[in-house]
Amino acid sequence: MNDTEQEVIPTVKLSEYRKVRPIVKKVEEKIGGDAKTRRLTRRAAAFASLQMQRKVEELEEHALEDSLTGLKNRRWFMQEMETKMASSRRTNKPLFLIYIDYDDFKKYNTAFGHSGGDVILQQIAKLPFREDESIARLGGDEFGQLINREATEEDLRVMIIRYQEQIREEGNRVLTTLPHVTENLDPKEVPNSITLTFGVAKFDPSDSPKSFLKRANEAAHYVKRSGKNFVALGINTPEGSIKFRNLVNNG
């Protein structure tokens, strides 16, 4: 630690000061002055630079968050996915992508308005995700989850069943609290339950971010075409197409 750093340390952490030291030095050289003036300049410049840096970091963090759900957003998810894909290639550690989509989401907006729909979207963030899992809102009523650990299909099945049970219990409770906004709505059109569709893809070293996400997304679309409210695994075939296998049946 040099004398300049010792002068700043009482008010600024060394690790933080070193981040902005080049800026502080330029300011000090520009202002000049006697030893006391230069010392005060160093401290003032360090504080101002750090406040600006912290604000930038805060803005960058918010730029990667979804303001409605408090989860990360698609931009963050794509960056995280590329990082985990690279890690999986190096370590051969399994990586799964789960595409989560609400079933018939438009009916919630019709019955409860967009504010009611927002409340329903927020229920995803309450699911029992693990701390080492990467969750994000990809857009609209679609969400993505990355699982980077050893897991069997049975492990995934049990986990998703737990999600389905919680969204059914907690989500259905929430539905009873939402006022209807559409007059004369046919009672049959009023949703009384919340269900989710899941598409799963296991990472293959040959995958690109686009192909990995596409396989999970197409597995979810397969579920939508096949009755919704269950889970399918998307699998690459030698011919270059994708086949699907059910992990959890609807019920």
DALINQUI-V147615 format. One record per backbone hydrogen bond with DSSP energy under -1.0 kcal/mol. CO is the residue of the C=O (numbers start at 1). NH is the residue of the N-H. E is the energy in kcal/mol with one decimal. If there is no record, write none. Layout:
co=CO nh=NH e=E
co=CO nh=NH e=E
//
This chain:
co=2 nh=6 e=-2.1
co=3 nh=7 e=-1.8
co=4 nh=8 e=-1.2
co=5 nh=9 e=-2.3
co=8 nh=11 e=-1.8
co=8 nh=12 e=-2.0
co=13 nh=17 e=-2.9
co=14 nh=18 e=-2.4
co=20 nh=24 e=-2.4
co=21 nh=25 e=-2.7
co=22 nh=26 e=-1.7
co=23 nh=27 e=-2.3
co=24 nh=28 e=-2.7
co=25 nh=29 e=-2.4
co=26 nh=30 e=-2.0
co=27 nh=31 e=-2.4
co=28 nh=32 e=-2.8
co=34 nh=38 e=-2.7
co=35 nh=39 e=-2.1
co=36 nh=40 e=-2.5
co=37 nh=41 e=-2.5
co=38 nh=42 e=-2.4
co=39 nh=43 e=-2.0
co=40 nh=44 e=-2.7
co=41 nh=45 e=-3.0
co=42 nh=46 e=-2.4
co=43 nh=47 e=-2.6
co=44 nh=48 e=-2.6
co=45 nh=49 e=-2.6
co=46 nh=50 e=-2.5
co=47 nh=51 e=-2.5
co=48 nh=52 e=-2.0
co=49 nh=53 e=-2.5
co=50 nh=54 e=-2.9
co=51 nh=55 e=-2.0
co=52 nh=56 e=-2.4
co=53 nh=57 e=-2.7
co=54 nh=58 e=-2.3
co=55 nh=59 e=-2.6
co=56 nh=60 e=-2.6
co=57 nh=61 e=-2.2
co=58 nh=62 e=-2.4
co=59 nh=63 e=-2.0
co=61 nh=64 e=-1.2
co=62 nh=65 e=-1.6
co=64 nh=73 e=-2.3
co=66 nh=70 e=-2.3
co=71 nh=66 e=-3.6
co=72 nh=137 e=-2.8
co=73 nh=77 e=-2.3
co=74 nh=78 e=-2.7
co=75 nh=79 e=-1.7
co=76 nh=80 e=-2.9
co=77 nh=81 e=-2.8
co=78 nh=82 e=-2.0
co=79 nh=83 e=-1.9
co=80 nh=84 e=-2.5
co=81 nh=85 e=-2.6
co=82 nh=86 e=-2.1
co=83 nh=87 e=-2.0
co=84 nh=88 e=-2.5
co=85 nh=89 e=-2.1
co=86 nh=90 e=-1.6
co=87 nh=91 e=-2.5
co=88 nh=92 e=-2.4
co=95 nh=203 e=-3.3
co=96 nh=147 e=-2.6
co=97 nh=201 e=-2.2
co=98 nh=145 e=-1.8
co=99 nh=199 e=-2.5
co=100 nh=143 e=-3.0
co=101 nh=197 e=-3.2
co=104 nh=107 e=-1.3
co=105 nh=108 e=-1.5
co=105 nh=109 e=-1.2
co=106 nh=110 e=-2.3
co=107 nh=111 e=-2.0
co=108 nh=112 e=-3.0
co=109 nh=113 e=-1.6
co=111 nh=181 e=-2.5
co=113 nh=117 e=-2.4
co=114 nh=118 e=-2.2
co=115 nh=119 e=-1.6
co=116 nh=120 e=-1.9
co=117 nh=121 e=-2.3
co=118 nh=122 e=-1.8
co=120 nh=123 e=-1.3
co=121 nh=124 e=-1.4
co=123 nh=126 e=-1.2
co=124 nh=127 e=-1.9
co=127 nh=129 e=-2.6
co=130 nh=133 e=-1.7
co=134 nh=146 e=-2.5
co=136 nh=144 e=-2.7
co=139 nh=142 e=-2.3
co=141 nh=102 e=-1.6
co=142 nh=138 e=-1.9
co=142 nh=139 e=-1.3
co=143 nh=100 e=-3.0
co=144 nh=136 e=-2.2
co=145 nh=98 e=-3.0
co=146 nh=134 e=-1.9
co=147 nh=96 e=-2.7
co=152 nh=156 e=-2.1
co=153 nh=157 e=-2.6
co=154 nh=158 e=-2.6
co=155 nh=159 e=-2.2
co=156 nh=160 e=-2.6
co=157 nh=161 e=-2.3
co=158 nh=162 e=-1.8
co=159 nh=163 e=-1.7
co=160 nh=164 e=-2.8
co=161 nh=165 e=-2.5
co=162 nh=166 e=-2.2
co=163 nh=167 e=-2.8
co=164 nh=168 e=-1.9
co=165 nh=169 e=-2.4
co=166 nh=170 e=-2.8
co=168 nh=172 e=-1.4
co=169 nh=173 e=-1.4
co=170 nh=174 e=-2.0
co=171 nh=175 e=-2.1
co=172 nh=176 e=-1.1
co=174 nh=177 e=-1.6
co=186 nh=189 e=-2.9
co=187 nh=190 e=-1.2
co=195 nh=103 e=-2.2
co=197 nh=101 e=-2.5
co=198 nh=232 e=-1.8
co=199 nh=99 e=-3.7
co=200 nh=234 e=-3.5
co=201 nh=97 e=-2.8
co=204 nh=207 e=-3.1
co=208 nh=212 e=-2.6
co=209 nh=213 e=-2.3
co=210 nh=214 e=-2.3
co=211 nh=215 e=-2.1
co=212 nh=216 e=-1.5
co=213 nh=217 e=-2.5
co=214 nh=218 e=-3.0
co=215 nh=219 e=-1.8
co=216 nh=220 e=-1.8
co=217 nh=221 e=-2.2
co=218 nh=222 e=-2.3
co=219 nh=223 e=-1.8
co=220 nh=224 e=-2.2
co=221 nh=225 e=-2.2
co=222 nh=226 e=-1.2
co=223 nh=228 e=-2.8
co=230 nh=198 e=-2.1
co=231 nh=247 e=-2.4
co=231 nh=248 e=-1.2
co=232 nh=200 e=-2.8
co=233 nh=245 e=-1.8
co=235 nh=243 e=-2.7
co=237 nh=240 e=-2.2
co=241 nh=237 e=-2.4
co=243 nh=235 e=-3.1
co=245 nh=233 e=-3.0
co=248 nh=231 e=-2.3
//
